[in-house]
Amino acid sequence: MKISVEKSCSVLNFNILVDEIKERCNKRLNIIKILSNKKWENNIKKLHAIQNTAVRSILKLKYETPSNIVHHEAFNKLKLLTVSNRLFELSEIYVGTGLSHSIPLVVRLVEEYKEGFESNYIEYPTP
């Protein structure tokens, strides 16, 4: 029985495995989303510890693995958000949602601001 080289090479695709690991990481790290809504005050170190523990368990890294290696593995290879980036993103969503259900004058002012801000980046064709 002959197996073509092209067919066997297409089976050895690690993108599916990487996507599966990324999905598992994102599912487990959604706990950060829940925890970020609680009042942690200035104690972001606890959130970093929780995130590092979750990443270590998913990637099967030893507990003694330094944080910089965990960050490299998780954030560069799996393209996960850092705690501070995720908290910033959530706060933007929270403020945006709050303003969208706010006083009509505030909503109008925000829309005008966005239009003015976006118009700064219009590119005109050069002659």
Backbone atoms as SQL, in Angstrom:
CREATE TABLE atoms (id INTEGER PRIMARY KEY, chain TEXT, resi INTEGER, resn TEXT, atom TEXT, x REAL, y REAL, z REAL);
INSERT INTO atoms VALUES
  (1, 'A', 1, 'MET', 'N', 0.843, -1.168, 0.000),
  (2, 'A', 1, 'MET', 'CA', 0.000, 0.000, 0.000),
  (3, 'A', 1, 'MET', 'C', 0.894, 1.239, 0.000),
  (4, 'A', 2, 'LYS', 'N', 0.663, 2.124, -0.949),
  (5, 'A', 2, 'LYS', 'CA', 1.454, 3.336, -1.078),
  (6, 'A', 2, 'LYS', 'C', 0.704, 4.513, -0.465),
  (7, 'A', 3, 'ILE', 'N', 1.426, 5.311, 0.288),
  (8, 'A', 3, 'ILE', 'CA', 0.859, 6.546, 0.843),
  (9, 'A', 3, 'ILE', 'C', 1.625, 7.694, 0.215),
  (10, 'A', 4, 'SER', 'N', 0.897, 8.603, -0.351),
  (11, 'A', 4, 'SER', 'CA', 1.582, 9.722, -0.993),
  (12, 'A', 4, 'SER', 'C', 2.191, 10.635, 0.065),
  (13, 'A', 5, 'VAL', 'N', 3.298, 11.242, -0.285),
  (14, 'A', 5, 'VAL', 'CA', 4.006, 12.130, 0.641),
  (15, 'A', 5, 'VAL', 'C', 3.163, 13.357, 0.945),
  (16, 'A', 6, 'GLU', 'N', 2.486, 13.893, -0.052),
  (17, 'A', 6, 'GLU', 'CA', 1.672, 15.089, 0.147),
  (18, 'A', 6, 'GLU', 'C', 0.563, 14.830, 1.155),
  (19, 'A', 7, 'LYS', 'N', -0.065, 13.666, 1.057),
  (20, 'A', 7, 'LYS', 'CA', -1.175, 13.339, 1.945),
  (21, 'A', 7, 'LYS', 'C', -0.689, 13.179, 3.383),
  (22, 'A', 8, 'SER', 'N', 0.437, 12.517, 3.578),
  (23, 'A', 8, 'SER', 'CA', 0.932, 12.306, 4.937),
  (24, 'A', 8, 'SER', 'C', 1.429, 13.610, 5.557),
  (25, 'A', 9, 'CYS', 'N', 1.962, 14.531, 4.756),
  (26, 'A', 9, 'CYS', 'CA', 2.434, 15.810, 5.293),
  (27, 'A', 9, 'CYS', 'C', 1.271, 16.698, 5.711),
  (28, 'A', 10, 'SER', 'N', 0.160, 16.613, 4.995),
  (29, 'A', 10, 'SER', 'CA', -0.979, 17.451, 5.358),
  (30, 'A', 10, 'SER', 'C', -1.609, 17.004, 6.668),
  (31, 'A', 11, 'VAL', 'N', -1.419, 15.735, 7.035),
  (32, 'A', 11, 'VAL', 'CA', -1.960, 15.229, 8.290),
  (33, 'A', 11, 'VAL', 'C', -1.155, 15.772, 9.467),
  (34, 'A', 12, 'LEU', 'N', 0.125, 16.021, 9.280),
  (35, 'A', 12, 'LEU', 'CA', 0.993, 16.505, 10.346),
  (36, 'A', 12, 'LEU', 'C', 0.893, 18.026, 10.472),
  (37, 'A', 13, 'ASN', 'N', -0.272, 18.486, 10.807),
  (38, 'A', 13, 'ASN', 'CA', -0.517, 19.910, 10.950),
  (39, 'A', 13, 'ASN', 'C', -0.755, 20.221, 12.424),
  (40, 'A', 14, 'PHE', 'N', 0.112, 21.022, 13.012),
  (41, 'A', 14, 'PHE', 'CA', 0.014, 21.316, 14.434),
  (42, 'A', 14, 'PHE', 'C', -0.886, 22.511, 14.731),
  (43, 'A', 15, 'ASN', 'N', -1.398, 23.169, 13.694),
  (44, 'A', 15, 'ASN', 'CA', -2.266, 24.320, 13.926),
  (45, 'A', 15, 'ASN', 'C', -3.510, 23.928, 14.705),
  (46, 'A', 16, 'ILE', 'N', -4.042, 22.757, 14.425),
  (47, 'A', 16, 'ILE', 'CA', -5.241, 22.300, 15.126),
  (48, 'A', 16, 'ILE', 'C', -4.937, 22.119, 16.602),
  (49, 'A', 17, 'LEU', 'N', -3.797, 21.525, 16.911),
  (50, 'A', 17, 'LEU', 'CA', -3.404, 21.317, 18.307),
  (51, 'A', 17, 'LEU', 'C', -3.180, 22.646, 19.019),
  (52, 'A', 18, 'VAL', 'N', -2.510, 23.572, 18.360),
  (53, 'A', 18, 'VAL', 'CA', -2.267, 24.886, 18.960),
  (54, 'A', 18, 'VAL', 'C', -3.585, 25.613, 19.191),
  (55, 'A', 19, 'ASP', 'N', -4.503, 25.540, 18.228),
  (56, 'A', 19, 'ASP', 'CA', -5.809, 26.178, 18.398),
  (57, 'A', 19, 'ASP', 'C', -6.580, 25.570, 19.560),
  (58, 'A', 20, 'GLU', 'N', -6.489, 24.255, 19.716),
  (59, 'A', 20, 'GLU', 'CA', -7.181, 23.587, 20.820),
  (60, 'A', 20, 'GLU', 'C', -6.611, 24.025, 22.169),
  (61, 'A', 21, 'ILE', 'N', -5.292, 24.100, 22.266),
  (62, 'A', 21, 'ILE', 'CA', -4.663, 24.550, 23.514),
  (63, 'A', 21, 'ILE', 'C', -5.023, 26.007, 23.785),
  (64, 'A', 22, 'LYS', 'N', -5.029, 26.824, 22.742),
  (65, 'A', 22, 'LYS', 'CA', -5.398, 28.230, 22.908),
  (66, 'A', 22, 'LYS', 'C', -6.832, 28.350, 23.407),
  (67, 'A', 23, 'GLU', 'N', -7.731, 27.562, 22.853),
  (68, 'A', 23, 'GLU', 'CA', -9.128, 27.586, 23.279),
  (69, 'A', 23, 'GLU', 'C', -9.262, 27.161, 24.740),
  (70, 'A', 24, 'ARG', 'N', -8.532, 26.123, 25.131),
  (71, 'A', 24, 'ARG', 'CA', -8.576, 25.675, 26.527),
  (72, 'A', 24, 'ARG', 'C', -8.046, 26.755, 27.461),
  (73, 'A', 25, 'CYS', 'N', -6.979, 27.417, 27.050),
  (74, 'A', 25, 'CYS', 'CA', -6.421, 28.502, 27.873),
  (75, 'A', 25, 'CYS', 'C', -7.428, 29.635, 28.023),
  (76, 'A', 26, 'ASN', 'N', -8.035, 30.026, 26.916),
  (77, 'A', 26, 'ASN', 'CA', -8.994, 31.123, 26.983),
  (78, 'A', 26, 'ASN', 'C', -10.197, 30.774, 27.842),
  (79, 'A', 27, 'LYS', 'N', -10.658, 29.528, 27.762),
  (80, 'A', 27, 'LYS', 'CA', -11.788, 29.120, 28.595),
  (81, 'A', 27, 'LYS', 'C', -11.431, 29.194, 30.068),
  (82, 'A', 28, 'ARG', 'N', -10.254, 28.677, 30.407),
  (83, 'A', 28, 'ARG', 'CA', -9.857, 28.686, 31.817),
  (84, 'A', 28, 'ARG', 'C', -9.512, 30.081, 32.302),
  (85, 'A', 29, 'LEU', 'N', -8.988, 30.898, 31.427),
  (86, 'A', 29, 'LEU', 'CA', -8.597, 32.243, 31.845),
  (87, 'A', 29, 'LEU', 'C', -9.770, 33.221, 31.860),
  (88, 'A', 30, 'ASN', 'N', -10.936, 32.771, 31.440),
  (89, 'A', 30, 'ASN', 'CA', -12.114, 33.626, 31.557),
  (90, 'A', 30, 'ASN', 'C', -12.477, 33.879, 33.006),
  (91, 'A', 31, 'ILE', 'N', -11.904, 33.096, 33.910),
  (92, 'A', 31, 'ILE', 'CA', -12.116, 33.357, 35.330),
  (93, 'A', 31, 'ILE', 'C', -11.567, 34.734, 35.689),
  (94, 'A', 32, 'ILE', 'N', -10.556, 35.190, 34.960),
  (95, 'A', 32, 'ILE', 'CA', -10.010, 36.530, 35.183),
  (96, 'A', 32, 'ILE', 'C', -11.097, 37.568, 34.924),
  (97, 'A', 33, 'LYS', 'N', -11.917, 37.323, 33.924),
  (98, 'A', 33, 'LYS', 'CA', -13.002, 38.247, 33.608),
  (99, 'A', 33, 'LYS', 'C', -13.961, 38.360, 34.789),
  (100, 'A', 34, 'ILE', 'N', -14.280, 37.233, 35.391),
  (101, 'A', 34, 'ILE', 'CA', -15.187, 37.234, 36.534),
  (102, 'A', 34, 'ILE', 'C', -14.518, 37.896, 37.730),
  (103, 'A', 35, 'LEU', 'N', -13.274, 37.545, 37.967),
  (104, 'A', 35, 'LEU', 'CA', -12.565, 38.094, 39.124),
  (105, 'A', 35, 'LEU', 'C', -12.292, 39.585, 38.983),
  (106, 'A', 36, 'SER', 'N', -12.167, 40.059, 37.757),
  (107, 'A', 36, 'SER', 'CA', -11.855, 41.474, 37.564),
  (108, 'A', 36, 'SER', 'C', -13.025, 42.372, 37.938),
  (109, 'A', 37, 'ASN', 'N', -14.224, 41.824, 37.988),
  (110, 'A', 37, 'ASN', 'CA', -15.382, 42.624, 38.375),
  (111, 'A', 37, 'ASN', 'C', -15.474, 42.806, 39.882),
  (112, 'A', 38, 'LYS', 'N', -14.712, 42.064, 40.631),
  (113, 'A', 38, 'LYS', 'CA', -14.708, 42.199, 42.081),
  (114, 'A', 38, 'LYS', 'C', -13.729, 43.306, 42.469),
  (115, 'A', 39, 'LYS', 'N', -13.863, 43.790, 43.672),
  (116, 'A', 39, 'LYS', 'CA', -12.987, 44.872, 44.130),
  (117, 'A', 39, 'LYS', 'C', -11.671, 44.292, 44.619),
  (118, 'A', 40, 'TRP', 'N', -10.644, 44.435, 43.804),
  (119, 'A', 40, 'TRP', 'CA', -9.314, 43.943, 44.170),
  (120, 'A', 40, 'TRP', 'C', -8.430, 45.088, 44.617),
  (121, 'A', 41, 'GLU', 'N', -8.910, 46.294, 44.467),
  (122, 'A', 41, 'GLU', 'CA', -8.154, 47.496, 44.796),
  (123, 'A', 41, 'GLU', 'C', -6.825, 47.475, 44.046),
  (124, 'A', 42, 'ASN', 'N', -5.722, 47.576, 44.734),
  (125, 'A', 42, 'ASN', 'CA', -4.419, 47.615, 44.060),
  (126, 'A', 42, 'ASN', 'C', -3.721, 46.270, 44.077),
  (127, 'A', 43, 'ASN', 'N', -4.458, 45.201, 44.273),
  (128, 'A', 43, 'ASN', 'CA', -3.835, 43.897, 44.426),
  (129, 'A', 43, 'ASN', 'C', -3.898, 43.095, 43.131),
  (130, 'A', 44, 'ILE', 'N', -3.296, 43.630, 42.085),
  (131, 'A', 44, 'ILE', 'CA', -3.286, 42.945, 40.793),
  (132, 'A', 44, 'ILE', 'C', -2.342, 41.744, 40.823),
  (133, 'A', 45, 'LYS', 'N', -1.457, 41.680, 41.823),
  (134, 'A', 45, 'LYS', 'CA', -0.531, 40.549, 41.936),
  (135, 'A', 45, 'LYS', 'C', -1.293, 39.238, 42.111),
  (136, 'A', 46, 'LYS', 'N', -2.431, 39.281, 42.809),
  (137, 'A', 46, 'LYS', 'CA', -3.228, 38.063, 42.982),
  (138, 'A', 46, 'LYS', 'C', -3.765, 37.580, 41.636),
  (139, 'A', 47, 'LEU', 'N', -4.217, 38.526, 40.807),
  (140, 'A', 47, 'LEU', 'CA', -4.718, 38.149, 39.480),
  (141, 'A', 47, 'LEU', 'C', -3.597, 37.573, 38.616),
  (142, 'A', 48, 'HIS', 'N', -2.405, 38.138, 38.704),
  (143, 'A', 48, 'HIS', 'CA', -1.260, 37.594, 37.964),
  (144, 'A', 48, 'HIS', 'C', -0.949, 36.173, 38.428),
  (145, 'A', 49, 'ALA', 'N', -1.004, 35.942, 39.729),
  (146, 'A', 49, 'ALA', 'CA', -0.715, 34.605, 40.260),
  (147, 'A', 49, 'ALA', 'C', -1.742, 33.590, 39.771),
  (148, 'A', 50, 'ILE', 'N', -3.021, 33.979, 39.761),
  (149, 'A', 50, 'ILE', 'CA', -4.076, 33.076, 39.278),
  (150, 'A', 50, 'ILE', 'C', -3.868, 32.767, 37.803),
  (151, 'A', 51, 'GLN', 'N', -3.560, 33.794, 37.013),
  (152, 'A', 51, 'GLN', 'CA', -3.362, 33.592, 35.578),
  (153, 'A', 51, 'GLN', 'C', -2.146, 32.703, 35.318),
  (154, 'A', 52, 'ASN', 'N', -1.055, 32.944, 36.013),
  (155, 'A', 52, 'ASN', 'CA', 0.145, 32.121, 35.821),
  (156, 'A', 52, 'ASN', 'C', -0.111, 30.673, 36.203),
  (157, 'A', 53, 'THR', 'N', -0.861, 30.447, 37.278),
  (158, 'A', 53, 'THR', 'CA', -1.182, 29.084, 37.694),
  (159, 'A', 53, 'THR', 'C', -2.025, 28.383, 36.640),
  (160, 'A', 54, 'ALA', 'N', -2.999, 29.092, 36.084),
  (161, 'A', 54, 'ALA', 'CA', -3.848, 28.495, 35.049),
  (162, 'A', 54, 'ALA', 'C', -3.029, 28.138, 33.810),
  (163, 'A', 55, 'VAL', 'N', -2.153, 29.033, 33.398),
  (164, 'A', 55, 'VAL', 'CA', -1.330, 28.776, 32.210),
  (165, 'A', 55, 'VAL', 'C', -0.379, 27.612, 32.460),
  (166, 'A', 56, 'ARG', 'N', 0.216, 27.571, 33.646),
  (167, 'A', 56, 'ARG', 'CA', 1.124, 26.456, 33.970),
  (168, 'A', 56, 'ARG', 'C', 0.395, 25.121, 33.900),
  (169, 'A', 57, 'SER', 'N', -0.837, 25.073, 34.416),
  (170, 'A', 57, 'SER', 'CA', -1.564, 23.799, 34.408),
  (171, 'A', 57, 'SER', 'C', -1.954, 23.391, 32.995),
  (172, 'A', 58, 'ILE', 'N', -2.311, 24.341, 32.168),
  (173, 'A', 58, 'ILE', 'CA', -2.718, 24.023, 30.799),
  (174, 'A', 58, 'ILE', 'C', -1.523, 23.562, 29.968),
  (175, 'A', 59, 'LEU', 'N', -0.420, 24.277, 30.084),
  (176, 'A', 59, 'LEU', 'CA', 0.761, 23.945, 29.289),
  (177, 'A', 59, 'LEU', 'C', 1.637, 22.892, 29.952),
  (178, 'A', 60, 'LYS', 'N', 1.205, 22.405, 31.104),
  (179, 'A', 60, 'LYS', 'CA', 1.908, 21.360, 31.851),
  (180, 'A', 60, 'LYS', 'C', 3.346, 21.767, 32.153),
  (181, 'A', 61, 'LEU', 'N', 3.491, 23.007, 32.602),
  (182, 'A', 61, 'LEU', 'CA', 4.795, 23.502, 33.024),
  (183, 'A', 61, 'LEU', 'C', 4.949, 23.250, 34.518),
  (184, 'A', 62, 'LYS', 'N', 6.180, 23.092, 34.951),
  (185, 'A', 62, 'LYS', 'CA', 6.428, 22.871, 36.372),
  (186, 'A', 62, 'LYS', 'C', 6.091, 24.131, 37.156),
  (187, 'A', 63, 'TYR', 'N', 5.766, 23.939, 38.432),
  (188, 'A', 63, 'TYR', 'CA', 5.442, 25.078, 39.286),
  (189, 'A', 63, 'TYR', 'C', 6.635, 26.021, 39.416),
  (190, 'A', 64, 'GLU', 'N', 7.836, 25.463, 39.358),
  (191, 'A', 64, 'GLU', 'CA', 9.045, 26.267, 39.532),
  (192, 'A', 64, 'GLU', 'C', 9.400, 27.066, 38.280),
  (193, 'A', 65, 'THR', 'N', 8.645, 26.892, 37.204),
  (194, 'A', 65, 'THR', 'CA', 8.943, 27.607, 35.968),
  (195, 'A', 65, 'THR', 'C', 8.843, 29.110, 36.218),
  (196, 'A', 66, 'PRO', 'N', 9.879, 29.867, 35.870),
  (197, 'A', 66, 'PRO', 'CA', 9.846, 31.314, 36.110),
  (198, 'A', 66, 'PRO', 'C', 8.713, 31.991, 35.338),
  (199, 'A', 67, 'SER', 'N', 8.231, 33.085, 35.889),
  (200, 'A', 67, 'SER', 'CA', 7.104, 33.799, 35.290),
  (201, 'A', 67, 'SER', 'C', 7.409, 34.292, 33.888),
  (202, 'A', 68, 'ASN', 'N', 8.653, 34.698, 33.641),
  (203, 'A', 68, 'ASN', 'CA', 8.960, 35.213, 32.303),
  (204, 'A', 68, 'ASN', 'C', 8.820, 34.128, 31.239),
  (205, 'A', 69, 'ILE', 'N', 9.133, 32.879, 31.577),
  (206, 'A', 69, 'ILE', 'CA', 8.949, 31.777, 30.627),
  (207, 'A', 69, 'ILE', 'C', 7.463, 31.496, 30.437),
  (208, 'A', 70, 'VAL', 'N', 6.705, 31.546, 31.524),
  (209, 'A', 70, 'VAL', 'CA', 5.250, 31.352, 31.431),
  (210, 'A', 70, 'VAL', 'C', 4.654, 32.424, 30.535),
  (211, 'A', 71, 'HIS', 'N', 5.071, 33.673, 30.724),
  (212, 'A', 71, 'HIS', 'CA', 4.561, 34.766, 29.894),
  (213, 'A', 71, 'HIS', 'C', 4.925, 34.552, 28.433),
  (214, 'A', 72, 'HIS', 'N', 6.172, 34.145, 28.182),
  (215, 'A', 72, 'HIS', 'CA', 6.600, 33.913, 26.799),
  (216, 'A', 72, 'HIS', 'C', 5.767, 32.813, 26.153),
  (217, 'A', 73, 'GLU', 'N', 5.600, 31.700, 26.860),
  (218, 'A', 73, 'GLU', 'CA', 4.839, 30.569, 26.323),
  (219, 'A', 73, 'GLU', 'C', 3.386, 30.957, 26.062),
  (220, 'A', 74, 'ALA', 'N', 2.763, 31.577, 27.042),
  (221, 'A', 74, 'ALA', 'CA', 1.328, 31.850, 26.950),
  (222, 'A', 74, 'ALA', 'C', 1.007, 33.032, 26.057),
  (223, 'A', 75, 'PHE', 'N', 1.719, 34.116, 26.223),
  (224, 'A', 75, 'PHE', 'CA', 1.326, 35.342, 25.551),
  (225, 'A', 75, 'PHE', 'C', 1.856, 35.443, 24.129),
  (226, 'A', 76, 'ASN', 'N', 3.019, 34.902, 23.859),
  (227, 'A', 76, 'ASN', 'CA', 3.552, 34.968, 22.504),
  (228, 'A', 76, 'ASN', 'C', 3.050, 33.827, 21.632),
  (229, 'A', 77, 'LYS', 'N', 3.111, 32.612, 22.149),
  (230, 'A', 77, 'LYS', 'CA', 2.723, 31.466, 21.331),
  (231, 'A', 77, 'LYS', 'C', 1.210, 31.325, 21.221),
  (232, 'A', 78, 'LEU', 'N', 0.503, 31.547, 22.328),
  (233, 'A', 78, 'LEU', 'CA', -0.950, 31.372, 22.319),
  (234, 'A', 78, 'LEU', 'C', -1.694, 32.681, 22.122),
  (235, 'A', 79, 'LYS', 'N', -0.982, 33.786, 22.119),
  (236, 'A', 79, 'LYS', 'CA', -1.549, 35.113, 21.911),
  (237, 'A', 79, 'LYS', 'C', -2.652, 35.431, 22.925),
  (238, 'A', 80, 'LEU', 'N', -2.371, 35.167, 24.190),
  (239, 'A', 80, 'LEU', 'CA', -3.316, 35.484, 25.254),
  (240, 'A', 80, 'LEU', 'C', -3.082, 36.907, 25.739),
  (241, 'A', 81, 'LEU', 'N', -4.114, 37.498, 26.291),
  (242, 'A', 81, 'LEU', 'CA', -4.002, 38.842, 26.837),
  (243, 'A', 81, 'LEU', 'C', -3.379, 38.805, 28.224),
  (244, 'A', 82, 'THR', 'N', -2.607, 39.819, 28.544),
  (245, 'A', 82, 'THR', 'CA', -2.101, 39.923, 29.905),
  (246, 'A', 82, 'THR', 'C', -3.228, 40.414, 30.802),
  (247, 'A', 83, 'VAL', 'N', -3.055, 40.267, 32.097),
  (248, 'A', 83, 'VAL', 'CA', -4.090, 40.687, 33.042),
  (249, 'A', 83, 'VAL', 'C', -4.380, 42.171, 32.882),
  (250, 'A', 84, 'SER', 'N', -3.349, 42.989, 32.812),
  (251, 'A', 84, 'SER', 'CA', -3.564, 44.433, 32.727),
  (252, 'A', 84, 'SER', 'C', -4.268, 44.812, 31.423),
  (253, 'A', 85, 'ASN', 'N', -3.910, 44.166, 30.300),
  (254, 'A', 85, 'ASN', 'CA', -4.590, 44.451, 29.035),
  (255, 'A', 85, 'ASN', 'C', -6.054, 44.042, 29.091),
  (256, 'A', 86, 'ARG', 'N', -6.324, 42.880, 29.681),
  (257, 'A', 86, 'ARG', 'CA', -7.701, 42.405, 29.778),
  (258, 'A', 86, 'ARG', 'C', -8.533, 43.311, 30.686),
  (259, 'A', 87, 'LEU', 'N', -7.949, 43.754, 31.803),
  (260, 'A', 87, 'LEU', 'CA', -8.671, 44.657, 32.697),
  (261, 'A', 87, 'LEU', 'C', -8.968, 45.980, 32.007),
  (262, 'A', 88, 'PHE', 'N', -8.012, 46.485, 31.222),
  (263, 'A', 88, 'PHE', 'CA', -8.234, 47.727, 30.485),
  (264, 'A', 88, 'PHE', 'C', -9.351, 47.548, 29.462),
  (265, 'A', 89, 'GLU', 'N', -9.329, 46.424, 28.756),
  (266, 'A', 89, 'GLU', 'CA', -10.366, 46.133, 27.764),
  (267, 'A', 89, 'GLU', 'C', -11.741, 46.055, 28.424),
  (268, 'A', 90, 'LEU', 'N', -11.811, 45.368, 29.564),
  (269, 'A', 90, 'LEU', 'CA', -13.083, 45.249, 30.274),
  (270, 'A', 90, 'LEU', 'C', -13.570, 46.596, 30.786),
  (271, 'A', 91, 'SER', 'N', -12.661, 47.433, 31.267),
  (272, 'A', 91, 'SER', 'CA', -13.085, 48.748, 31.754),
  (273, 'A', 91, 'SER', 'C', -13.595, 49.611, 30.604),
  (274, 'A', 92, 'GLU', 'N', -12.970, 49.507, 29.424),
  (275, 'A', 92, 'GLU', 'CA', -13.467, 50.237, 28.255),
  (276, 'A', 92, 'GLU', 'C', -14.874, 49.786, 27.883),
  (277, 'A', 93, 'ILE', 'N', -15.097, 48.480, 27.896),
  (278, 'A', 93, 'ILE', 'CA', -16.421, 47.945, 27.569),
  (279, 'A', 93, 'ILE', 'C', -17.442, 48.415, 28.596),
  (280, 'A', 94, 'TYR', 'N', -17.050, 48.381, 29.866),
  (281, 'A', 94, 'TYR', 'CA', -17.944, 48.793, 30.948),
  (282, 'A', 94, 'TYR', 'C', -18.337, 50.264, 30.802),
  (283, 'A', 95, 'VAL', 'N', -17.360, 51.125, 30.533),
  (284, 'A', 95, 'VAL', 'CA', -17.640, 52.550, 30.375),
  (285, 'A', 95, 'VAL', 'C', -18.491, 52.783, 29.133),
  (286, 'A', 96, 'GLY', 'N', -18.155, 52.103, 28.045),
  (287, 'A', 96, 'GLY', 'CA', -18.933, 52.255, 26.818),
  (288, 'A', 96, 'GLY', 'C', -20.376, 51.836, 26.986),
  (289, 'A', 97, 'THR', 'N', -20.590, 50.728, 27.683),
  (290, 'A', 97, 'THR', 'CA', -21.954, 50.260, 27.933),
  (291, 'A', 97, 'THR', 'C', -22.687, 51.233, 28.840),
  (292, 'A', 98, 'GLY', 'N', -22.003, 51.732, 29.851),
  (293, 'A', 98, 'GLY', 'CA', -22.623, 52.700, 30.758),
  (294, 'A', 98, 'GLY', 'C', -23.033, 53.962, 30.035),
  (295, 'A', 99, 'LEU', 'N', -22.175, 54.435, 29.136),
  (296, 'A', 99, 'LEU', 'CA', -22.501, 55.650, 28.394),
  (297, 'A', 99, 'LEU', 'C', -23.609, 55.430, 27.379),
  (298, 'A', 100, 'SER', 'N', -23.692, 54.232, 26.838),
  (299, 'A', 100, 'SER', 'CA', -24.725, 53.985, 25.829),
  (300, 'A', 100, 'SER', 'C', -26.123, 53.998, 26.434),
  (301, 'A', 101, 'HIS', 'N', -26.228, 53.759, 27.735),
  (302, 'A', 101, 'HIS', 'CA', -27.528, 53.794, 28.407),
  (303, 'A', 101, 'HIS', 'C', -27.655, 55.032, 29.286),
  (304, 'A', 102, 'SER', 'N', -26.892, 56.039, 28.966),
  (305, 'A', 102, 'SER', 'CA', -26.826, 57.229, 29.804),
  (306, 'A', 102, 'SER', 'C', -27.730, 58.324, 29.256),
  (307, 'A', 103, 'ILE', 'N', -27.482, 59.520, 29.716),
  (308, 'A', 103, 'ILE', 'CA', -28.249, 60.692, 29.303),
  (309, 'A', 103, 'ILE', 'C', -28.013, 60.928, 27.812),
  (310, 'A', 104, 'PRO', 'N', -29.065, 61.265, 27.047),
  (311, 'A', 104, 'PRO', 'CA', -28.907, 61.468, 25.597),
  (312, 'A', 104, 'PRO', 'C', -27.843, 62.506, 25.238),
  (313, 'A', 105, 'LEU', 'N', -27.707, 63.556, 26.040),
  (314, 'A', 105, 'LEU', 'CA', -26.699, 64.571, 25.751),
  (315, 'A', 105, 'LEU', 'C', -25.294, 63.970, 25.811),
  (316, 'A', 106, 'VAL', 'N', -25.038, 63.142, 26.808),
  (317, 'A', 106, 'VAL', 'CA', -23.726, 62.505, 26.939),
  (318, 'A', 106, 'VAL', 'C', -23.471, 61.582, 25.756),
  (319, 'A', 107, 'VAL', 'N', -24.494, 60.820, 25.364),
  (320, 'A', 107, 'VAL', 'CA', -24.361, 59.910, 24.224),
  (321, 'A', 107, 'VAL', 'C', -24.015, 60.698, 22.968),
  (322, 'A', 108, 'ARG', 'N', -24.710, 61.810, 22.745),
  (323, 'A', 108, 'ARG', 'CA', -24.452, 62.628, 21.560),
  (324, 'A', 108, 'ARG', 'C', -23.031, 63.201, 21.582),
  (325, 'A', 109, 'LEU', 'N', -22.591, 63.666, 22.741),
  (326, 'A', 109, 'LEU', 'CA', -21.240, 64.218, 22.847),
  (327, 'A', 109, 'LEU', 'C', -20.174, 63.157, 22.582),
  (328, 'A', 110, 'VAL', 'N', -20.391, 61.953, 23.081),
  (329, 'A', 110, 'VAL', 'CA', -19.436, 60.866, 22.849),
  (330, 'A', 110, 'VAL', 'C', -19.382, 60.522, 21.368),
  (331, 'A', 111, 'GLU', 'N', -20.531, 60.465, 20.706),
  (332, 'A', 111, 'GLU', 'CA', -20.559, 60.164, 19.271),
  (333, 'A', 111, 'GLU', 'C', -19.843, 61.249, 18.471),
  (334, 'A', 112, 'GLU', 'N', -20.077, 62.516, 18.831),
  (335, 'A', 112, 'GLU', 'CA', -19.396, 63.611, 18.142),
  (336, 'A', 112, 'GLU', 'C', -17.886, 63.537, 18.357),
  (337, 'A', 113, 'TYR', 'N', -17.477, 63.184, 19.565),
  (338, 'A', 113, 'TYR', 'CA', -16.051, 63.054, 19.857),
  (339, 'A', 113, 'TYR', 'C', -15.433, 61.945, 19.012),
  (340, 'A', 114, 'LYS', 'N', -16.144, 60.798, 18.935),
  (341, 'A', 114, 'LYS', 'CA', -15.628, 59.682, 18.139),
  (342, 'A', 114, 'LYS', 'C', -15.508, 60.069, 16.672),
  (343, 'A', 115, 'GLU', 'N', -16.515, 60.765, 16.153),
  (344, 'A', 115, 'GLU', 'CA', -16.472, 61.181, 14.752),
  (345, 'A', 115, 'GLU', 'C', -15.292, 62.116, 14.504),
  (346, 'A', 116, 'GLY', 'N', -15.082, 63.065, 15.414),
  (347, 'A', 116, 'GLY', 'CA', -13.962, 63.991, 15.279),
  (348, 'A', 116, 'GLY', 'C', -12.630, 63.286, 15.393),
  (349, 'A', 117, 'PHE', 'N', -12.560, 62.305, 16.283),
  (350, 'A', 117, 'PHE', 'CA', -11.323, 61.557, 16.488),
  (351, 'A', 117, 'PHE', 'C', -11.012, 60.695, 15.274),
  (352, 'A', 118, 'GLU', 'N', -12.039, 60.049, 14.719),
  (353, 'A', 118, 'GLU', 'CA', -11.832, 59.187, 13.558),
  (354, 'A', 118, 'GLU', 'C', -11.503, 59.997, 12.316),
  (355, 'A', 119, 'SER', 'N', -12.016, 61.222, 12.230),
  (356, 'A', 119, 'SER', 'CA', -11.756, 62.031, 11.042),
  (357, 'A', 119, 'SER', 'C', -10.295, 62.469, 10.967),
  (358, 'A', 120, 'ASN', 'N', -9.571, 62.411, 12.087),
  (359, 'A', 120, 'ASN', 'CA', -8.150, 62.771, 12.071),
  (360, 'A', 120, 'ASN', 'C', -7.325, 61.778, 11.268),
  (361, 'A', 121, 'TYR', 'N', -7.843, 60.600, 11.059),
  (362, 'A', 121, 'TYR', 'CA', -7.072, 59.545, 10.404),
  (363, 'A', 121, 'TYR', 'C', -7.529, 59.265, 8.977),
  (364, 'A', 122, 'ILE', 'N', -8.274, 60.173, 8.389),
  (365, 'A', 122, 'ILE', 'CA', -8.707, 59.990, 7.002),
  (366, 'A', 122, 'ILE', 'C', -7.507, 60.261, 6.095),
  (367, 'A', 123, 'GLU', 'N', -7.260, 59.337, 5.202),
  (368, 'A', 123, 'GLU', 'CA', -6.149, 59.507, 4.274),
  (369, 'A', 123, 'GLU', 'C', -6.694, 60.001, 2.938),
  (370, 'A', 124, 'TYR', 'N', -6.087, 61.042, 2.432),
  (371, 'A', 124, 'TYR', 'CA', -6.492, 61.587, 1.149),
  (372, 'A', 124, 'TYR', 'C', -5.488, 61.138, 0.094),
  (373, 'A', 125, 'PRO', 'N', -5.979, 60.794, -1.093),
  (374, 'A', 125, 'PRO', 'CA', -5.047, 60.368, -2.144),
  (375, 'A', 125, 'PRO', 'C', -4.156, 61.532, -2.575),
  (376, 'A', 126, 'THR', 'N', -2.912, 61.245, -2.781),
  (377, 'A', 126, 'THR', 'CA', -1.981, 62.286, -3.225),
  (378, 'A', 126, 'THR', 'C', -2.013, 62.378, -4.740),
  (379, 'A', 127, 'PRO', 'N', -1.947, 63.605, -5.255),
  (380, 'A', 127, 'PRO', 'CA', -1.999, 63.764, -6.729),
  (381, 'A', 127, 'PRO', 'C', -0.724, 63.341, -7.400);
